[in-house]
Amino acid sequence: MKLILTCEHGGNTIPKQYLPYFKNIKTTLQSHRGFDIGALDVFNYLKPLSDYSNSSITSRLLIELNRSLHHKNLFSEYSNTLSPLEKERLIERYYKVYRNSVEHYISKNIDEGEVILHISVHSFTPILSEIQRNCDIGFLYDSSRTEESKLCRQLKSLLHSENPNLKVRFNYPYLGTADGFTTYLRHRFPNNYLGIEIEVNQKFSTNNQMPGNLKHQIYNTLKAGLLI
């Protein structure tokens, strides 16, 4: 089994030419709307385990790499004012470059007989719409896929061995079958591909960094899971 790691929402960078569309929203860009706070830190900590990795630091408010091209939130209320030609440029320069690279690696290795485990690293805001989210770490997957379900149960058990105090939930705070990169890739590669998203609560993050002990616990969990 080969492990690939991705982080679609690693940063809140807006390329210079698009800055005029994002005036006076510095606070929004620095919030959970602009990027997944602390996710890139976890991704970088886990990278030594991977056979392939890819991340993006372009803000999701410019173009949402974790949505299908037909999704209504592919562009935010800020980038949605761009012309059709400018939107197509964003798709070509950022969306396709990122996603095609990941897809090409998966395709090449599956064609060579490999099994791919794809871990997509995310984080989530602890409070959304004034509702407290009762979770520390979530594993998102397709419950109809036996291997994904089995692996997530194993990962939860392994993580509790590392830290029994963590509140770990399945398909929370989002459904693993919602529109997203892993969902697309499951359809693209119905065999020999496992797509799991890990969601870490942003309450742990300080200055866009997650605690070292938590990262180490996730690292040990994933390392042990690869050996099962």
Buried (B, 14 or more C-beta within 10 A) or exposed (E): BBBBBBBBBBBBBBEEEBEEBBEEBEEBBEBBBBBBBBBBBBBBBBBEBBBBBBBBEBBBBBBBBBBEEEEEEBBBEBBEEBEEEBBEEBBEEBBBEBBEEBBEBBBEBBEEEBEBBBBBBBBBBBEEEEEEBEBBBBBBBBEEBEBBBEBBEBBBEBBBEBBEEBEBBBBBBBBBBEBBBBBBBBEEBEEBBBBBBBBBBBBBBEEBBBEEEBBEBBBBBBBBBBEE
